[in-house]
């Protein structure tokens, strides 16, 4: 009898995990599918554009060549002490939610500090955030051009040319774009992963 209980318990536990997993998936599906899709898309004519930069593997990457139809794009820098990691972790969670729903999206990070954020540095940084994060860098001129397209604010507070511990003041919006980089909408820091996911489904 004791032997049967030992065998039965793991089976019951496994069944419990399967049921809970199925419930969680369907819960996400129900909640997110009932979102409000009344979104203004006039931003597409004002903000955004193609992104063509080097990724963390030192390969040239174009946004328009990525597999997902829409992308979450965040601008920051890897040495950011608090805001960037927090926002990127949230965006990474959104990526996980969409993966569970079988939706392909792209998760991008564009540096505002190309001097320090080399491909080598971004490779280490991206592994910390999410396995599917595409971390991008380029020349200062390339980054300035992208900033202008997306109306991103980013400015170093560096006063001493030898200082390597400077901070970069920057805007903190996460942009939702189509395949060509045209901005569909954007999210501030208060937006939850669930709220962002809900809005993303409106475009999928």
NORZI-V935174 format. One record per residue. RES is the residue in one small letter. OMEGA is omega in radians with two decimals (NA if undefined). D_CENTER is the distance of its C-alpha to the mean C-alpha in Angstrom with 1 decimal. Layout:
BEGIN
<<RES/OMEGA/D_CENTER> <RES/OMEGA/D_CENTER>>
END
This chain:
BEGIN
<<x/3.11/52.4> <x/-3.13/50.2> <x/3.14/49.0> <x/3.13/47.9> <x/3.14/45.9> <x/3.13/44.1> <x/-3.06/43.1> <x/-3.08/42.3> <x/3.11/40.0> <x/3.14/37.3> <x/3.11/37.5> <x/3.13/37.1> <x/3.12/34.2> <x/3.13/32.4> <x/3.12/33.2> <x/-3.14/31.8> <x/-3.14/28.4> <x/-3.13/28.4> <x/-3.14/29.3> <x/3.13/26.7> <x/3.14/23.9> <x/3.13/25.2> <x/-3.12/25.5> <x/-3.13/22.0> <x/-3.11/20.7> <x/3.09/23.2> <x/3.10/22.5> <x/-3.06/18.8> <x/-3.12/20.2> <x/-3.09/22.9> <x/-3.05/21.0> <x/-3.10/18.1> <x/-3.12/20.6> <x/-3.09/22.7> <x/3.11/20.2> <x/-3.08/21.5> <x/3.09/20.6> <x/-3.06/22.7> <x/3.07/20.1> <x/-3.10/21.4> <x/3.13/20.0> <x/3.13/22.2> <x/-3.09/19.3> <x/3.14/19.1> <x/-3.05/22.4> <x/-3.03/21.5> <x/2.97/18.0> <x/-3.12/16.0> <x/-3.12/17.2> <x/3.03/16.9> <x/-3.10/14.9> <x/-3.03/17.1> <x/3.09/16.5> <x/3.11/16.9> <x/-3.08/14.4> <x/3.08/14.9> <x/3.13/17.7> <x/3.10/19.4> <x/3.11/19.2> <x/-3.07/19.0> <x/3.04/16.0> <x/3.12/16.0> <x/-3.08/13.3> <x/3.14/16.2> <x/-3.11/16.9> <x/-3.02/13.7> <x/-3.10/14.5> <x/3.13/12.4> <x/3.12/14.0> <x/-3.07/11.0> <x/2.95/7.7> <x/-3.08/4.8> <x/3.12/5.7> <x/3.12/6.4> <x/-3.14/9.9> <x/3.08/11.6> <x/-2.99/13.6> <x/-3.14/13.9> <x/3.10/17.2> <x/-3.02/15.9> <x/-3.05/17.8> <x/-2.99/16.1> <x/-3.08/13.7> <x/3.14/10.9> <x/-3.13/10.8> <x/-3.12/11.1> <x/3.14/8.3> <x/3.07/5.8> <x/3.07/7.9> <x/3.13/7.7> <x/3.10/4.1> <x/3.11/5.3> <x/3.06/8.3> <x/3.11/7.4> <x/3.13/6.8> <x/3.11/10.1> <x/-3.11/11.7> <x/3.07/11.4> <x/-3.14/12.6> <x/3.12/15.5> <x/3.12/16.3> <x/-3.13/16.6> <x/3.14/14.1> <x/3.04/12.4> <x/3.09/9.1> <x/3.14/7.3> <x/-3.04/3.9> <x/3.02/5.2> <x/3.12/6.7> <x/-3.10/10.2> <x/3.01/12.9> <x/-3.09/15.5> <x/-3.03/17.9> <x/3.13/18.8> <x/-3.13/22.1> <x/-3.09/20.8> <x/3.05/17.4> <x/3.09/19.1> <x/3.13/17.8> <x/3.13/19.5> <x/-3.11/17.9> <x/3.09/14.3> <x/3.10/15.3> <x/-3.12/16.3> <x/-3.10/13.3> <x/3.12/10.8> <x/3.11/13.2> <x/-3.06/13.0> <x/-3.08/9.3> <x/-3.09/8.8> <x/-3.10/11.2> <x/3.13/9.1> <x/3.03/6.8> <x/-3.10/8.6> <x/-2.97/9.8> <x/3.08/12.2> <x/-3.14/15.4> <x/3.08/18.8> <x/3.11/22.0> <x/3.13/22.3> <x/3.13/23.6> <x/-3.14/20.6> <x/3.11/18.1> <x/3.13/20.6> <x/3.11/20.7> <x/3.10/17.0> <x/-3.13/17.2> <x/3.13/20.1> <x/-3.06/18.6> <x/-3.13/15.8> <x/-3.13/18.2> <x/3.05/16.1> <x/3.07/18.3> <x/-3.10/18.4> <x/3.12/21.6> <x/3.06/22.9> <x/-3.10/25.6> <x/3.12/27.3> <x/3.14/31.0> <x/-3.09/32.4> <x/3.14/31.7> <x/-3.11/32.1> <x/3.14/29.6> <x/-3.11/26.6> <x/-3.09/25.2> <x/3.07/24.4> <x/3.09/21.6> <x/3.05/19.6> <x/-3.10/19.7> <x/3.04/16.8> <x/-2.99/15.4> <x/3.11/12.4> <x/2.97/11.1> <x/-3.07/7.8> <x/3.00/9.0> <x/-3.07/9.3> <x/3.01/11.4> <x/-3.07/13.8> <x/-3.10/14.6> <x/3.10/16.5> <x/3.10/14.0> <x/-3.05/16.0> <x/3.12/14.3> <x/3.05/14.9> <x/3.09/14.0> <x/-3.05/12.0> <x/3.06/11.4> <x/-3.04/13.0> <x/-3.13/12.7> <x/-3.11/15.0> <x/3.14/13.0> <x/3.09/12.8> <x/-3.13/10.5> <x/-3.14/13.5> <x/3.12/14.0> <x/3.14/10.6> <x/3.13/11.3> <x/-3.14/14.8> <x/-3.14/14.2> <x/-3.13/12.1> <x/3.11/15.1> <x/-3.09/17.3> <x/-3.12/16.2> <x/NA/16.4>>
END
